[in-house]
Amino acid sequence: MKLLIALFSVFIISDECTQTKTGKPQNINNLKVSYQVISRGFFKEISFEDAQMMYSEDPNVKAINTFKLNKKEWSDVLQLVAQLNLDGLESLVAPTEKRLYDGAAHTTVSVVIDGKSYVSSSFDEGHPPAEIDALVNKMLTISEKYLQP
């Protein structure tokens, strides 16, 4: 019996260590993913939460347009978030640096899961780091669909 308890304890501890080392969410609950663009006189935020997309150009985020996502769109977002190394998000290196001299807007991606927030390092709008490129492109593609006049 003691041997069984010891083996079970080792399994549980090693499983928890694996989850925290990879930084990948094992169970995505209470998820919010945001794409935020800021420059002088310009603001845009696209957020996905509870199978909905929220869009705002108001820096105070008071005027928000909300759109219901279909199952495939929401599933795609969840799948792309599950592939991220959330603990490494803040240390991603941007491929370009135009934002440093006002050549591009500062852009970030944030992921909040169960109240814990992960925010990417700043990058130029339209040029995300390779690690989050698929997620950013999916978010922008979905938003373009709903924001068409």
N, C-alpha and C positions, 0 to 999 in steps of 0.2 A: 504494500500500500504506500509506504514512504517513497519507494522508487517511482511509483506512478505519479505521485504528487510532485516529486522533484523534476521528472521529465516534463510534466505539464507546465510547471513554473518556468523552466528553461524555454519551452516553446513560446509561451506568452511573452516573456521578456525579449527574446530575439525578434519576435514579430513586431513588437512596439519599437524596437531600435531600428528595424528596417524601414518602418513607416516614417520615422522622424528624420532618418538620414537622407532619404530620397526627397522629402519635402512634397511628395505628391499626395493629394487627397485620396483617401481610401473610400470615404463615404461623403458625398457632396450633399450637405444639407444647408439650408439658409444661405444660398449662394447669391452674390451680387458681383457682377463684372462691369467695370466702367472704363471707358476710353475718354480721356479728357484732353482738350486742346486749348492752350492759353497763349495769347500774345497781347501786345498793346492794343486795346480796343476790340479784342475778339475773344470769344469764349464759346466752346461747344463741348457738351457732354452727352455721350451715348452710353446708357446703362442697360444691362440685362438682369432681370430678377423675376423669379416666379413665372417663367414663360411669358414675360412681357418685356418690351423694349421701351425705355423712357428716353426722350430726346429734349435737350434744352440748350438754348443759346443765351440764357439769362445767367450771369455770374452768381446771382444769389439763389439760383435753381428754384425759383418760385413758379415760373411759367414753364410747365413741363407738358409735353405731348406724350401720350401713352398709346402703345400699339400691342395687340395680342399676337404672340408668335405662334406659328403652327408647330406641331410636335417635332417635325424634322429639324427645323431651325433651332429649337430649344435643345434638342438632343445633340446637335452638332456643337453648340456652344459648350454644353456639359462635357462632351467628349474631348474637346480641345483644352478645356481647363484641366481635366484629369491628366492630360499628358504633360502639363507644366511642372517644372521644379519650382514650386512657390518660394522656397527658402532662398533660391538664387535669383529671384526676380529683381531685387534691388541692386544687384551687382552686374546686371547686363550691360554690355558695352554697345553704345549706339554706333551704327555704321557711318554716320555723317555728323558734322558738328556745326551746321548752319545756324542753329538756334542760339549759339554763343555770341553771334554778332547780328542778331535780328534778321537773319536770312531765312528763318523758318520758325514756325510756332513750336513752343515747348509742348510735348505730348507725353502723357503717362498712361499706363494701364494699371488698374488696381483690381484686386480680387479679394473679396471678403467672404470667408466661410465660417459659419458659426461664430460670428463676432470677431474673428481674428483677421486682421488686414495685412495684405501683401501688396506693396506698391513697387512698380518698376522704376528704374532710373529714368531720367528724362531723355527723350529722343526727339529727332526732327519729325514733324508731321509728314506722313507719307513714307517714312524710312525707319520702320521699327527694327529692333534687333532680330536676328534670324530665329531665335528661340521662341518669340511671340508673334512672328510674322503671320502664321496661319490663323491664329486667334484674331488678330487685328483685322486681317483681310475679311474674315468671316463676319465680324461685327460691322465693318463698313459696308459689305455687300448686303447684309440684311437691312441695315439702316437706309441704304439707297433705295431699296425696294419699297419701304414704307414711306419715305419722304418724297417720293415722286409726286409732282402736282397732278 
